[in-house]
């Protein structure tokens, strides 16, 4: 089925280039051949068992309508740490860590997507197939950060997500994360961006769940003096979407924790990034505070993804420095303390 679709699209692309030179079927560069063949989900894997996700009320449900909580890891920026996202490290993530989800972090600025859209889009295609092959959900993160207004990158985001959704629309394990951390921008501006992007994705992939970063660095505005009420009063006009929240346990304390709790009672929330350290992704781990967040997320079935699956020097990068130059990624010997802690919590048997 998927192979069939690829062939059909290749013919369409060829036809378009013959008949209408210069037109590109809605993408700003020629539709490329698939980088790797479309993979199938292994039987019994999290993505095979749960199938196409959908938002049900304030929760995330599997294809049978059962509320589930996904847990997993985010890559570091792929412009810096793609060497940590290898066959061996992904095998470890799927089988040793038993992760449900891989977040693929494509920075827009800082040497990322904007410098070479073709390269970074192909990298995402490859990682989506790698996640699929291992039965994990692939969460495609448009990592806008600086500048903080997602509208700064709307044209690029439309191009990127059109191609991603077009290529992977037949998969049941793809989730779209369209704005990492809006900051120094109003909620209404974020909402307006989301209302432009969601239809672009849905035109290709009508049933894909879309995640939207909230204002104040994905804090529901708390870090800007706002609150989840900004969103509750003025929700995005689209269905099957979730709002994202990020926290770094050593920096973000009671105010953040209670905002997450309140928000999750009123809105569908997905924690697409958290750390056990401070907001720089570095410094000492506060495992006690982080555990309070995890307990809350477990009780409210809030899915979560930890930052980050790399061997960067900072304490929040799970691997010890130098690990990604080797070929061994399983077990705890290669992990920093934050890695040991989070691996255990991803692995722990929990019903979906
Ligand atoms: C940090 C990386 C660091 C990089 C920096 C600049 O750990 O290596 O130099 O980004 O972009 C976020 C962001 C995430 C940050 C992370 C830790 O989404 O990009 O990663 N963080 O600071 N929000 C809160 C913390």
Boltz pocket constraint, residues with backbone or C-beta under 6 A from the ligand:
constraints:
  - pocket:
      binder: B
      contacts: [[A, 110], [A, 145], [A, 180], [A, 181], [A, 217], [A, 246], [A, 248], [A, 273], [A, 278], [A, 279], [A, 280], [A, 281], [A, 282], [A, 307], [A, 312], [A, 314]]
      max_distance: 6.0
